Amino acid sequence: MATSQENNGEQVLYAAHKKIYPREVSGYFTRLRVLSLVTLLGIYYVTPLLQWEGRQAILFDLPARKFYLFGLTLWPQDFIYLAALLILAGLALFFFTALLGRIWCGYACPQTVWTEAYLWMERKIEGKRTQRMKLDKAPTTAKKIRTKVLKHTVWIAFSLWTGFTFVAYFTPVDELANKLLSLSLGPWETFWILFYSFATYGNAGFMREQVCMYMCPYARFQGAMFDSDTLIVAYQPERGEPRGSRRRGVAPTSVGLGDCIDCSVCVQVCPTGIDIRDGLQYECIACSACIDACDEIMDKMSYPRGLIRYTTENSVLGKAQRVLRPRIMVYAAILLLLCGLLVAHISQRVALDLDVIRDRNTLYRETRDGLIENVYTLKILNMDSQSHRYKLWAEGIDGLKLASDQTEIVVEAGSVYQIVVRLQADELNLEARSVPVSFYLQAEDSNHLSTVEEARFVGPGETR
């Protein structure tokens, strides 16, 4: 943590980083954290392997500008859904933070999840906390080199697998695997595999708590989302103080001490190295490791659990707790409303888009029959998973005629079809120089697959 120190008469603004060796802990919240880790990593690594109707279930095909989400195919025109999801994610962050504190940081943040995975590998190879500390301080020997090389080899292999999986969301996993085995990866695929691998290796293997303490902005602005009823991890000073060591089974009151035996296990298990007994700190990611560690010590001392526990500021002060409070209800109402609107919009989404571009080189022209003619270029995007034959017509002017050199419109699945059409109208039916018209497009084999696009028909001027 950044501090101001004196060094040979000179003021040092930043303290050197000291590696943190989190102690292994077991308990209820640790099991929840492991369950979250396994679930989230399982989803991340397994999802690219899922198949749906002969293709990868979730695939962001950037070259083809298609985004497959199981049975749903999205196009750049559907960018509004991405914006809606980002808004929902932000509101969900506000809601869960106001209600449950930093549950995201402690259980679901990618930095936390991958750091836990790397710590698990480190413990399996280098041993427990004291063994790891002893190994790092020991002189360089053949055994130390072998242990370190093995650890970093496993870390790098896991990182490469992580990077490969990330790219598999954008390039079909079977195609990517074949390219990798044949050493024919493209430059961008190679770059992103290596970049994501390096980022995972560096953040989870080395930087760890520094990402949470110095790089992540969430730790800085979380206070704006907290209130006195937000769930936090807190030490109970009125019960624990004055702290001091004593033999197992000794009643605290008999020696004039609180329940805290000053064992510092809560500090040893903290992944960010803070002392929760100093009060709420922005470095605390609410992982609850200190709760499990303290409960274990309390069990050994035959004291009641809960010296460190999930609680609220109001509870610590002896005030009544309120779960349903105005900001929670407002966040919940907005989230439910937006989720409902998004689901309704997606369920009513038409997998068809029509773009009308009027020929601006010539405002209008007169045909041999004395009709006023405008030329349009139509781009038809079939966003469905199968091809369709479409019927096209236009309305908006009495006696309006649609002429085209192409007699039928068949658009393959997931493709764009371009057609040039001409609208012809009698000048006597034009009420103004520019008149609105509508192009209608209807699939012949599907009643719900239709769309309407507005355009303007330009003539010589007002005739009445």
N, C-alpha and C positions, 0 to 999 in steps of 0.2 A: 504494500500500500504506500502511496506517495506520502512522504513526511519531510520535515525539515530537520537536518542533523548538522552537527559541527564536526568537521574533519580537518585536523591540522590547522585550526584557525579559520578555515573556509566553510561557508555555509553550503551544505549539500541539500538541494531541493527534493531529490528523489532517492529513496532507499533502494538498495539493490534487491532484486527479486529473490525470494527464498522459496525453494521448492516445497510444496505441501504434500505430505504423505497421509492421505486419509486412511484412518483405521477402518477395518472391516467391521460391520455391525449387522446384527440380525434383529428382526422384530416385525410387527404388523405393517408399519409404513415402508419398511425396506422391501417386504414382499410385494406391496402395492407398486413400488417403484420398479422392481424387477419385472413384474407382470406388464407394466406399461412399456418398459424397455423391449421386452421380447415381442409384445404385440406390435409396437410401432416399427421396429426393425424388420419384423416378419412381413408386415404390410409393404414396407419399402422394397425389400429384396424379392418378394414373391410376386407382386403385382405385374411386373413386365412379363412374367411367364404365363399369365392367364390369357386364354384365347376366347374369342367371341365371334361366332359366325365366320370362321376361317381366317380371322386376323387377330392381331394383338388387341386385347380388351381395352387397354388404355395406352394411347399412342399420340404424341404431338408431332405430326408429320409436317414440319415447317416447310420443306421444299414444295409439297403439294398444297400447303395452306389448309390442311385438314386436321381436326383435333377429335380423336375418337375417345369417347367415354362410354364403354360398353355398347349399348344400342343407340347411343346418341352421337351424331356427327355434327361438329360445330365448324363454322367457317369464320374468316376475319369479320364478316358482317355481324357475327354474334359476339363481338367484343364486349358488348354491354353486359353479357353474363359474367365475364371476368371481372369487370368493374363492380358488379353487384356482389360477387363473391368476396372481393377485397373489402368492400364496405361492411359486409356481414362479419368478416373475420375481425375487423377493427372493433365493431360493436360487441362481438362476442368476447374480445379481449377486455373491453371495459366492464362488461357484465360479470364475467367470472373473476376478474381482479377485484372489483368492488365487493363481490360476495365471498370469494374463497382466497383472496390474497394472491400470492405468486405461485399458484398451483401449476401454471404453464411452465414457469422456470424450473420448478422442482421435479416435474414428472413427464413433461412432453416436449420441452425445447430440444431441438436437434443437438445443440451444444451439450446439454445435460445427458441426453440419451447416448450419444457417441462417446462422451467422456467416460460414462459408466462402463461401456463396452471395453474401452481401452484399459481402464483401471482393472477390470476383471482379468483381462489377458496379462496385465503386468503382475497381478497378484499370483496368478497361476504359474508364472515363469520365475519371478524373483522372490516370491514368498510374502509373508505378512509385513505389516508396517515396519516393525523393528528390523526385520531382515533386509528390507529395501533400503532403509536408512543406513544400516551397517555396510551394505554392499556399495552404496554410492560413496561412502567415506573411506572404504578400503583401498589400498594401493592397487594399481593395475596388475592383474595377474591373468594367466591363461583362462582360468575358470570365469573370472569377471568378464573378460572379453567374449567368451562363448555365450554367457548368459545374456549380455547386452545385445550381441549380434542376433541371438535367437529371438529376443523380444522385438527388436526392430524389424526383423524379417517377417514375423507374424503381423506386426502393425502395418508394414508396407503392403503385404499380401491382402490384408483386410481393406486397406485404403484403396488399392487397385480394384478390388471387387466392388467397393462402394462407387468408385468413379465409373466403372463399366456399367453398373446398374443405372446410374444417373443418365448416362448417354442412351441406355436402352429404352428410356421413356421417349426418345426422339428418333431413334433408329430401331426398327424391329429387332428384337433380341436375337433371333436366329440368324438374321442377316449380319448383325454386328459380330456375333460369335464366329461366323464363317470368315468374315474379313479379318478378325483377330488371328484366327488359326492360320490363315493364308498370308498373314503379314501384309494385307492390302488395305489397312485402315486409311481413311481420308485424313487430310490435315486437320480439319475442324474436329473430327471425332477423336483423333489422337490428342489434340490440345485439351479438349474438355475432360477426357478420361484422366489425363495427367494432372490437369489443374484441380479438378474436384478431389482427386486422390491426395494431392499435396495439401489442399485446404483441410481435408479431414485429418490427415496425418499431423499437420501442424497444430490445428485447433484442439483436437481431442488428445493428442499425444504429448504436447509440450505446453501450449498456452493455457488450456484448461480454464481455471478460475479467472485468469487475466481477461479472457473474453467477456465474462460476466461482469467483472469489476470495472474494466476500463473501456471496452469497446461497445458493449450492448447499451443502447439508449434507454431500454425499458427500465433498467434499474434506477435511472435518473428521474423519469417522469411518473413512476408508479405512485409516488406520494399524492399526485393529483387525483388518483382514482381511489385512494384509501379513505375511509372514514373511521369513526370510533367503533363501528360494528363490523369492520372487515376482519376476516379470519387471519390471524398471524401466529407464528411460532414464538412463544414467549416463556421466559423464566419467571417463576413466582418468588420474588425477593422476600415478601412477607413471610413465606414459609421456609425459604432456604437460608436466609441470613440470620445471624452471622455464620458464615461457612467455616468449616474446619474438619480435620481428619479425626477419626476415632475408630475403635475396634468394631467389628461386625456385631450387631445385636445391641449396641449401646443406645439407649434412648436419648434423643437430642436434648431434651429438657434437663436431663441429669448432668449434662456437661455444659449447659448454657449455650448450646449451639443450635443452628437451624438444621434442616434435613440435608443440605448440600455438604458433602464430605470433601469438597475441593479436590476431586480426583482428576479433573480436567479431561475426562473421557469425551465430554460433549465437544470440546475443542479439537480433540484428536480425530474425531469422525467427521468434522465439518469439511466439506470439499473446498470451501473458500477460506478456511483457516481462521474464522472469527470466533469470538467468545460470546455466545448467546446471552450470557449472564450480564453483559454490558448493555442490554436493551436492544430494541429493534434497530437494525442497521441495513443500509441499502445493499450491502454485500450478501445478505442472507437471501438465498434462493428458495427458502421454505421447502427444502428436501426432506425435512423431519428426521434426518439421521440422528440428530441430537436427542430427539424424543425417545427413539428406540434405545439409544445408548444409556440415557438417564433412567429409563424405566427398568432396564436390566440391572443397573446399580442399585436402584431402590428395592428391587426384588431380593438382591443379595443381602441388603442391609435390613430387610423385613420392614421397610417403610412403605407408605402408600405411594402408588404411581402418580404421575402428573406434576412433578416438580417443574418439568419443562413440558409444555403441552400446546396443542392448538387452542387458541382462545381469542378474545377480542380486547381492545383497549378498555371498553366499558366494563367487561367482565373483570379485568384486572383491578379496576377502580371500584368494583363492587356495585356497579350500576346494572340496570336491566339491559338485556341484549335484544336487538330487533333484527330479525332476518328480513322480513318484508318491510322495506322502507322505501320512500319515494323514488330514489335513484334506481334501486333494483327493479321496481315495478315499471318505471319508464323504460329502462334498458330492455327488460323482458318483453314489454309490449311492442317496442320498435323492432326487436329481433323477430318476434312472431309475425308481425305484419310484413316485414321484408321477406322473410322466408316463405310466407304464404303467397306473396306476390310473385316471387321468383319461381316457385313451383307451378303456380297457375300459368305464368307466362311461358315456361318451358313446355308444359303440357299442351298449350294451345299454339305452340310454335308451328308454323307452316314451313316445310322443308323445300321451299321454293322462293326464289328471289328474281325480280324483274327490274332491270335497270334500263331506262329510256333516255337516249341521247339524241337530241334534235340536231339536224344538220344546220350548222350556223354559217356555212359558207353562202348559202342561198336562203333568204328568209322564206320565200315561196316562189312558185312558178305556176304558169297557166298551161293546162293541157290543151290538146287539140279540140277536146269536147267543151272547152270553156270553163273547166273546173279549176279551182285553186288547189294546188298540191303542196304538201309539206313532206319532207323525207326524214325518217328516224332510223337510228341504229338501236336495236334491242339486244340486250345481253341477258340470256336466261340461264340461271344457275339452278341446277337440280341438286339439292342437298340431301336427297333421299338415298337409300341404299340400293335402289333398283331404278332402271330406266323407265321413262314415261313418254307417251305421245300426248302433245298438248294442242288445244284449240285456242286460237287467238282472235280477238275482235276488239273494236274500239267504239266508244259512244261519247256523246257530248254535243253533237251538232246534227240537226235534222238532215237525213239523207247522206250521212257520212259513209264513205267507202274506204275499205282497207285493201290495198293491193300489194302483192309480193311476188317475187320470182320463184319463191319456194312454196310448194303446195302443202308440205307436211313438216311438222316440227317434232322431231324425236331427240330427246336429250338423254344421254347415258348417265348412269348413276355417278354422282360426284363430279360432274363436268359442266363446263360453260359452253353454251351454244349462242352464236351471234347471227343475227338476221337483220336485213335491211328491208323496211316496209315503207309504203307511201300511203298517206291519208289524203283523200280527195273530197272536197265539199263545194257545193254551189255557193258562189259569192253572195247570192240573195239570202242565204241562211246564216251569214256571219253577222252577228250583232255588234261586233267590235273588231278592232285591229288584231287583238290577241284574245283567243277564246280557249277556255279550259276544255281538255278532252281527257278521257280515261281509257287506258289499255287494260283489257281483261285477259287473263291467262288461266286456263282450266285444264287439268289433266283429264283425259278421256276415260281413264280407268280408275279414277279416284275422285270422289265428289269433294272431299275435304282439302284436296291439294289444288288450291287456287290462290291467285293474288291479283291486286289491282295497283296500277301505277299511274299517277297523274302526269300530264304534259300540257304544253301550250300549242295551239294551232294559230299560225300567223297568216293574216290575209292583207289585202290592199287597204282596208280601213272600214269605217262605219258605213253601212249601206242603207240605214233607215233613219 
